[in-house]
Amino acid sequence: MKVSNTFRRFENEQALHQGVDADISGLRRVLDELTLCRTDLEIQLETLSEELAYLKKNHEEEMKALQCAAGGNVNVEMNAAPGVDLTVLLNNMRAEYEALAEQNRRDAEAWFNEKSASLQQQISEDAGATTSARNELTEMKRNLQTLEIELQSLLATKHSLECSLSETEGNYCAQLAQIQAQIGALEEQLHQVRTETEGQKLEYEQLLDIKVHLEKEIETYCLLIGGEEGACKSGGYKSKDYGSGNMGAQLKDPIKAIVVKKVLEEVDQRSKILTTRLHSLEEKSQSN
């Protein structure tokens, strides 16, 4: 977030910097135009001054020529109306020329002064604007340097955080691999335990079948010998030795036998049978 704000400020400052540069370029063009205009006005003033001097010179030459022409002694007697006084006419013409020249000079001087004042004021304003623009440009350059330094610092911080992130990811990957290896080992152990449990279950079923088979045999033996010795008592039974012949042979030497069978079952905390063992204890005694 801070990096994006810094980049945004940098772009804004750069845009302002470009705008100020454009304003300065425009002011320089205006200053060049004003300089050209001032030069043109000075040339026009010089031309008007030369024209005024030329008119004065021509006027003086004409006045001298007229004075020379009037200085001769010409006696002409005519019966006519009195003539026009040339001196008065020349003086009037001279006064008109001088008034016209003075008026032109004053007009040109006033126009020049007005244009010069306007140009001076515009130059002063442009100089002030240029100074302000330079100060603003200096301040923007300073801000730009500050932002560049801050940007370099943020980039260094970003690089450091990226390195730290890479290192952390490497550590977590190693830990994850170790945990996955442990999970694999535990799954293998669980599979082994399940296999052993299935084997124990099968063994238990086999023992249970053996137990049922033995109980059936015991019940059969009890039925066979029930007529002579009575019913089996408390987990035992009475049997006789039949010798090596078949079971239908006649009994000899009756023997009293007591067989005690114990079934030991190992269960866990959830009452699940883990192992089953069958113990048999047989006691024999000679009958009287």
matplotlib code that plots the C-alpha trace (Angstrom):
import matplotlib.pyplot as plt

x = [0.0, 2.8, 4.7, 1.6, 1.1, 4.7, 4.5, 1.3, 3.0, 6.0, 3.8, 1.9, 5.2, 6.5, 3.4, 3.6, 7.3, 6.5, 3.7, 6.1, 8.7, 6.0, 5.0, 8.6, 9.0, 5.9, 7.2, 10.5, 8.7, 6.6, 9.8, 11.4, 8.4, 8.4, 12.1, 11.4, 8.5, 10.7, 13.4, 10.8, 9.5, 13.0, 13.6, 10.3, 11.3, 14.7, 13.0, 10.6, 13.4, 15.4, 12.2, 11.7, 15.3, 14.9, 11.8, 13.5, 16.4, 14.2, 12.2, 15.4, 16.6, 13.3, 13.3, 16.8, 15.8, 12.7, 14.7, 17.3, 14.6, 13.0, 16.3, 16.7, 15.5, 12.8, 10.8, 7.7, 5.0, 1.7, -1.7, -3.0, -4.3, -1.7, 0.2, 0.5, 3.3, 5.6, 7.4, 4.2, 3.2, 6.5, 6.4, 2.9, 4.1, 7.1, 4.9, 2.6, 5.5, 7.0, 3.7, 3.1, 6.6, 6.3, 2.9, 4.3, 7.2, 5.0, 2.7, 5.6, 7.2, 3.9, 3.3, 6.8, 6.6, 3.2, 4.6, 7.8, 5.8, 3.6, 6.6, 8.4, 5.4, 5.0, 8.7, 8.5, 5.5, 7.2, 10.3, 8.3, 6.5, 9.8, 11.3, 8.2, 8.4, 12.1, 11.4, 8.6, 10.8, 13.6, 11.0, 9.7, 13.2, 13.8, 10.6, 11.5, 14.9, 13.1, 10.6, 13.4, 15.3, 12.1, 11.4, 14.9, 14.3, 11.0, 12.5, 15.3, 12.6, 10.7, 13.8, 14.5, 10.9, 11.0, 14.2, 12.7, 9.5, 11.6, 13.5, 10.3, 8.7, 11.8, 11.6, 7.9, 8.5, 11.1, 8.8, 6.0, 8.2, 9.2, 5.5, 4.5, 7.3, 6.0, 2.4, 3.7, 5.4, 2.3, 0.1, 2.5, 2.4, -1.4, -1.5, 0.7, -1.5, -4.6, -2.9, -1.9, -5.5, -6.9, -4.5, -5.5, -9.2, -8.7, -6.8, -9.6, -12.2, -10.2, -9.9, -13.6, -14.3, -12.0, -13.8, -17.2, -15.9, -14.4, -17.6, -19.5, -17.1, -17.3, -21.1, -20.9, -18.5, -20.8, -23.7, -21.7, -20.6, -23.7, -25.3, -22.5, -21.0, -23.7, -23.7, -20.7, -20.1, -19.0, -16.9, -15.6, -16.6, -16.1, -14.5, -13.2, -10.2, -11.5, -8.1, -7.0, -10.3, -13.2, -15.6, -18.2, -15.8, -16.5, -15.0, -12.2, -10.6, -12.9, -11.0, -12.5, -11.1, -11.8, -10.9, -10.9, -10.7, -10.0, -10.3, -8.2, -9.2, -7.1, -9.2, -8.4, -10.0, -12.9, -13.7, -12.2, -10.8, -7.1, -6.0, -7.7, -5.9, -7.3, -5.8, -6.8, -6.2, -6.9, -7.0, -7.3, -8.1, -8.6, -12.2, -12.8]
y = [0.0, 2.4, 1.6, 2.3, 5.7, 6.5, 5.6, 7.7, 10.7, 10.2, 10.3, 13.4, 15.2, 14.2, 15.4, 18.8, 18.9, 18.5, 21.1, 23.6, 22.9, 23.5, 26.8, 27.9, 27.0, 29.0, 32.0, 31.8, 31.9, 34.9, 36.6, 36.0, 37.5, 40.5, 41.0, 40.9, 43.3, 45.7, 45.5, 46.2, 49.2, 50.6, 50.2, 52.0, 54.7, 55.1, 55.2, 57.9, 59.9, 59.7, 60.7, 63.6, 64.7, 64.4, 66.5, 69.1, 69.2, 69.5, 72.2, 74.2, 73.8, 75.0, 77.9, 78.9, 78.7, 80.8, 83.4, 83.6, 84.0, 86.7, 88.5, 89.8, 93.3, 92.8, 95.9, 95.0, 97.6, 96.2, 97.5, 94.6, 93.8, 93.6, 90.3, 87.8, 88.3, 85.2, 85.7, 85.3, 82.4, 80.7, 81.4, 79.9, 76.8, 76.5, 76.7, 74.1, 71.8, 72.2, 71.7, 68.6, 67.3, 68.0, 66.3, 63.2, 63.2, 63.4, 60.7, 58.4, 59.1, 58.5, 55.3, 54.2, 55.0, 53.2, 50.1, 50.2, 50.5, 47.6, 45.6, 46.4, 45.4, 42.2, 41.5, 42.1, 39.8, 37.2, 37.5, 37.0, 34.1, 32.7, 33.1, 31.5, 28.6, 28.1, 28.0, 25.6, 23.5, 23.5, 22.4, 19.7, 18.4, 18.2, 16.3, 14.1, 13.3, 12.6, 10.3, 8.5, 7.9, 6.7, 4.5, 2.9, 2.3, 0.6, -1.5, -2.6, -3.4, -5.3, -7.3, -8.1, -9.3, -11.4, -13.1, -13.6, -15.0, -17.4, -18.6, -19.1, -21.0, -23.2, -23.9, -24.7, -26.9, -28.8, -29.1, -30.2, -32.8, -34.1, -34.1, -36.0, -38.5, -38.9, -39.3, -41.9, -43.8, -43.6, -44.8, -47.7, -48.5, -48.2, -50.6, -53.0, -52.7, -53.4, -56.4, -57.7, -57.0, -58.9, -61.8, -61.8, -61.6, -64.7, -66.5, -65.6, -67.0, -70.1, -70.5, -69.8, -72.5, -74.8, -73.9, -74.6, -77.9, -78.9, -78.0, -80.2, -83.1, -82.6, -82.7, -85.9, -87.5, -86.5, -88.1, -91.3, -91.7, -90.2, -93.6, -94.9, -91.9, -89.2, -85.8, -83.6, -81.4, -77.7, -77.6, -81.2, -84.6, -88.3, -90.6, -94.1, -95.6, -97.6, -99.1, -99.4, -100.8, -99.0, -96.9, -99.7, -102.0, -102.9, -100.5, -101.8, -100.2, -97.2, -94.0, -90.8, -87.7, -84.0, -81.6, -77.9, -75.6, -71.9, -69.4, -66.2, -63.2, -60.0, -56.9, -53.2, -50.1, -50.2, -53.9, -55.1, -58.6, -58.6, -62.2, -65.4, -68.3, -71.7, -73.6, -77.1, -78.8, -82.5, -84.5, -88.3, -90.6, -94.4, -95.3, -97.7]
z = [0.0, 0.9, -2.3, -4.5, -2.7, -3.2, -6.9, -7.2, -5.6, -7.8, -10.9, -9.7, -9.0, -12.4, -14.1, -12.2, -13.2, -16.9, -16.6, -15.1, -17.8, -20.4, -18.7, -18.6, -22.3, -23.1, -21.1, -22.9, -26.2, -25.0, -23.8, -27.2, -29.0, -26.7, -27.4, -31.1, -30.7, -28.8, -31.4, -34.1, -32.2, -31.7, -35.5, -36.2, -33.8, -35.5, -38.9, -37.7, -36.2, -39.5, -41.4, -39.1, -39.6, -43.3, -43.3, -41.2, -43.6, -46.6, -44.9, -44.1, -47.7, -49.1, -46.7, -47.8, -51.4, -50.9, -48.9, -51.7, -54.3, -52.2, -51.6, -55.2, -56.4, -58.9, -59.8, -61.6, -61.9, -62.6, -62.2, -60.2, -56.8, -54.0, -54.0, -51.2, -48.7, -49.3, -46.0, -44.1, -46.2, -45.7, -42.0, -41.8, -43.8, -41.5, -38.4, -39.8, -40.7, -37.3, -35.5, -37.6, -36.9, -33.2, -33.1, -34.9, -32.6, -29.5, -30.9, -31.7, -28.3, -26.5, -28.4, -27.8, -24.1, -23.8, -25.6, -23.6, -20.3, -21.3, -22.3, -19.1, -17.1, -19.0, -18.7, -14.9, -14.6, -16.8, -14.7, -11.5, -13.0, -14.2, -10.7, -9.1, -11.7, -11.0, -7.3, -7.8, -10.1, -7.5, -4.8, -7.2, -7.9, -4.1, -3.7, -6.6, -5.0, -1.7, -3.4, -5.2, -2.0, -0.4, -3.4, -3.2, 0.5, -0.2, -3.0, -0.6, 2.0, -0.6, -1.6, 2.0, 2.6, -0.6, 0.6, 4.0, 2.4, 0.2, 3.3, 5.2, 2.3, 2.1, 5.9, 5.7, 2.7, 4.6, 7.6, 5.3, 3.7, 7.2, 8.3, 5.2, 5.8, 9.4, 8.1, 5.6, 8.4, 10.6, 7.7, 7.2, 10.9, 10.8, 7.9, 9.7, 12.8, 10.7, 9.1, 12.6, 13.8, 10.9, 11.6, 15.3, 14.3, 12.0, 14.8, 17.2, 14.9, 14.5, 18.2, 18.6, 16.1, 18.0, 21.2, 19.7, 18.3, 21.7, 23.4, 21.0, 21.6, 25.3, 25.1, 23.0, 25.5, 28.3, 26.5, 25.9, 29.5, 31.0, 31.7, 33.9, 35.7, 35.4, 33.9, 33.6, 36.5, 36.5, 33.3, 33.6, 32.3, 33.1, 30.6, 30.4, 28.6, 25.6, 24.8, 21.2, 19.9, 18.4, 20.5, 20.6, 22.6, 26.2, 28.7, 31.0, 34.0, 34.4, 35.0, 36.4, 34.5, 35.1, 32.3, 33.1, 30.0, 30.4, 27.6, 28.2, 26.1, 25.9, 25.3, 24.8, 26.4, 23.9, 24.8, 21.5, 21.7, 20.8, 21.6, 22.7, 24.3, 25.3, 28.3, 29.2, 32.6, 32.9, 36.2, 36.2, 39.1, 39.2, 40.2, 43.1]

ax = plt.figure().add_subplot(projection="3d")
ax.plot(x, y, z, "-o")
ax.set_aspect("equal")
plt.show()
